[in-house]
Amino acid sequence: MRFQNNIKAALRKVLPSGLTVELQRYRSYSIVERPLYVRIRLLSCIGLPKPILSQSRRLRSVLFVCFGNIMRSPMCEALMLRECAARMDAPTINSAGLNAIPGKSAHPWAIEAAKELGISLESHRARLLTRTMVDEASLIFTMDYHNQVQILSRYPEAHQKTFLLSAYAENSRSEIADPYYSDQEGTRRCFQTLAICIQNLIRSMQLKPERIS
């Protein structure tokens, strides 16, 4: 045991810190999930993929997914609903959590940070992701690698319509980390990033403005 500990300590000194973190994350997944994680990480290294949006094909629905549906995904839902309010061909917009407790209120940090962006999450109640939601969604946007891996392991048929929302960030970030493990300021920064992502997503969708009579 002492020898093994010495080996691990030596490897930590030799291996780059980033690689060490990746190995830890890789080992945190199940045997079934590990190939999915490797594939997602490799794709992120060459650039996060975005959905191909065509004006000739109407986008029916967009689903935002995070861990508990109390911070990131409900904020995305609310932001996009606001952006689409005056659009003629806006899709149906929903959010859900992979591990949500149905009926749970938005996190207090989220409620406060949302107010600063003119959004109210006070009436939001968490929804648990279901197969029906996945089947009905035209596009599914996740917040981080863990969300992505969980969705694709549970619903492999959703592979071609599931993307990381961070593909629409302005600084090429690979994930939008869960502010639940941060603080109020971290939540504020997260929501500012989400707002930028939603604006860029809306721009890429090229939705028609409301007809003026």
C-alpha positions in Angstrom: 0.0 0.0 0.0 2.8 2.4 0.9 4.5 1.6 -2.4 1.3 2.3 -4.4 0.9 5.6 -2.6 4.4 6.6 -3.5 3.8 5.7 -7.1 0.6 7.9 -7.2 2.4 10.7 -5.5 5.2 10.5 -8.1 2.7 10.4 -11.0 1.0 13.5 -9.7 4.3 15.4 -9.8 5.2 14.2 -13.3 1.8 14.4 -15.0 0.5 17.9 -16.0 -2.3 19.0 -13.6 -4.8 19.2 -16.4 -4.2 15.6 -17.4 -4.5 14.5 -13.8 -7.9 16.2 -13.5 -9.0 14.5 -16.8 -8.0 11.1 -15.5 -10.0 11.7 -12.3 -13.0 12.8 -14.2 -12.7 9.8 -16.5 -12.7 7.4 -13.6 -15.7 9.1 -12.0 -17.9 7.7 -14.9 -19.2 4.2 -15.2 -17.7 1.8 -17.7 -20.6 2.5 -20.0 -20.2 6.2 -19.8 -16.5 6.4 -20.2 -16.4 6.0 -24.0 -19.0 8.8 -24.3 -17.0 11.1 -22.2 -13.8 10.5 -24.2 -15.7 11.1 -27.4 -17.2 14.4 -26.1 -13.8 15.6 -24.9 -12.1 14.8 -28.2 -14.8 16.7 -30.1 -14.3 19.7 -27.7 -10.6 19.7 -28.5 -11.3 20.4 -32.2 -14.2 22.8 -31.6 -17.6 22.3 -30.0 -20.1 21.2 -32.6 -23.2 23.3 -33.3 -26.6 22.2 -34.8 -27.2 22.9 -38.5 -30.1 25.3 -38.5 -32.0 25.8 -41.7 -34.6 28.4 -42.5 -36.3 25.8 -44.7 -37.0 23.5 -41.8 -39.0 25.0 -38.8 -37.5 24.3 -35.4 -40.3 22.9 -33.3 -38.9 22.8 -29.8 -35.8 23.5 -27.8 -35.0 21.9 -24.5 -32.4 23.1 -22.0 -31.0 20.5 -19.5 -28.8 20.7 -16.5 -28.4 18.7 -13.3 -31.3 19.8 -11.1 -33.2 22.4 -13.1 -32.9 25.0 -10.4 -30.2 27.3 -11.8 -28.8 27.1 -15.3 -31.5 25.4 -17.4 -34.4 27.4 -16.0 -32.5 30.6 -16.6 -31.9 29.6 -20.2 -35.6 28.8 -20.6 -36.6 32.2 -19.3 -34.0 34.1 -21.3 -35.0 32.4 -24.5 -38.7 32.9 -23.9 -38.0 36.6 -23.5 -36.0 36.7 -26.7 -38.7 34.8 -28.6 -41.7 36.7 -27.3 -42.1 38.8 -30.4 -41.1 36.1 -33.0 -43.6 34.7 -35.4 -41.9 31.2 -35.8 -40.5 30.8 -32.3 -40.2 27.2 -31.1 -41.6 25.7 -27.9 -39.1 26.2 -25.1 -38.7 24.0 -22.0 -36.1 23.0 -19.4 -35.5 20.0 -17.2 -33.0 18.4 -14.9 -31.4 15.0 -15.2 -31.5 14.6 -11.4 -34.2 17.2 -10.6 -36.5 17.0 -7.6 -39.9 17.8 -9.2 -41.5 20.9 -7.8 -38.3 22.3 -6.2 -37.9 26.0 -6.3 -35.1 27.8 -8.1 -32.0 28.3 -6.0 -31.9 31.7 -4.1 -28.7 32.6 -5.8 -30.4 32.0 -9.2 -33.4 34.0 -8.3 -31.3 37.0 -7.2 -28.9 36.8 -10.2 -31.8 36.5 -12.6 -33.4 39.7 -11.3 -30.3 41.6 -12.3 -31.0 40.5 -15.9 -34.6 41.4 -15.7 -35.8 37.8 -15.3 -38.0 36.3 -12.6 -37.4 32.7 -11.5 -39.5 33.0 -8.4 -42.4 30.9 -9.8 -40.1 28.3 -11.4 -40.5 24.7 -10.2 -38.1 22.0 -11.2 -39.0 19.3 -13.7 -37.3 15.9 -14.1 -36.2 15.0 -17.6 -38.3 12.3 -19.2 -38.2 10.3 -22.4 -41.2 12.1 -23.7 -39.3 15.4 -23.3 -36.3 14.0 -25.1 -38.4 12.5 -27.9 -40.4 15.7 -28.5 -37.4 18.1 -28.5 -35.9 19.2 -31.8 -32.8 20.4 -30.1 -31.4 19.7 -26.6 -28.8 21.9 -25.1 -26.7 20.7 -22.1 -24.5 22.8 -19.8 -21.5 20.6 -19.1 -19.9 17.3 -20.0 -21.6 15.4 -17.2 -25.0 16.5 -18.5 -24.0 15.4 -22.0 -22.7 12.0 -20.9 -25.8 11.3 -18.8 -28.2 12.2 -21.6 -26.4 10.1 -24.2 -26.0 7.1 -21.9 -29.8 7.2 -21.1 -31.1 8.3 -24.6 -28.5 7.3 -27.2 -31.0 8.0 -29.9 -30.8 11.7 -29.0 -27.2 11.8 -30.1 -27.7 13.9 -33.3 -29.8 16.6 -31.6 -27.9 17.1 -28.3 -25.3 19.8 -28.0 -23.3 21.8 -25.4 -24.8 25.3 -25.1 -21.2 26.6 -24.5 -20.7 26.3 -28.3 -22.4 29.7 -28.4 -20.2 31.3 -25.8 -17.8 34.1 -26.9 -14.7 32.8 -25.3 -14.7 29.2 -26.6 -15.3 27.8 -23.2 -16.0 24.0 -23.2 -18.5 23.9 -20.3 -20.8 26.2 -18.3 -20.0 25.0 -14.8 -22.7 24.5 -12.2 -22.8 27.6 -10.0 -24.4 25.5 -7.2 -20.8 24.7 -6.2 -19.8 28.4 -6.3 -21.5 31.4 -4.7 -23.7 34.4 -5.5 -21.0 36.1 -7.6 -20.3 32.8 -9.4 -24.0 32.5 -10.2 -24.0 36.0 -11.5 -21.1 35.3 -13.9 -22.7 32.1 -15.0 -25.9 33.8 -15.9 -24.1 36.5 -17.8 -22.5 33.8 -19.9 -25.9 32.1 -20.4 -27.3 35.4 -21.6 -24.6 35.7 -24.2 -25.1 32.1 -25.3 -28.8 32.6 -25.8 -28.4 35.8 -27.7 -25.9 34.0 -30.1 -28.2 31.0 -30.4 -31.2 33.2 -31.3 -29.1 35.0 -33.9 -28.1 31.7 -35.5 -31.7 30.6 -35.6 -32.7 33.6 -37.8 -36.2 33.7 -36.4 -38.7 36.0 -38.2 -39.7 39.1 -36.3 -43.4 39.7 -35.4 -45.5 40.9 -38.3 -46.5 44.6 -37.8 -50.1 45.1 -38.9 
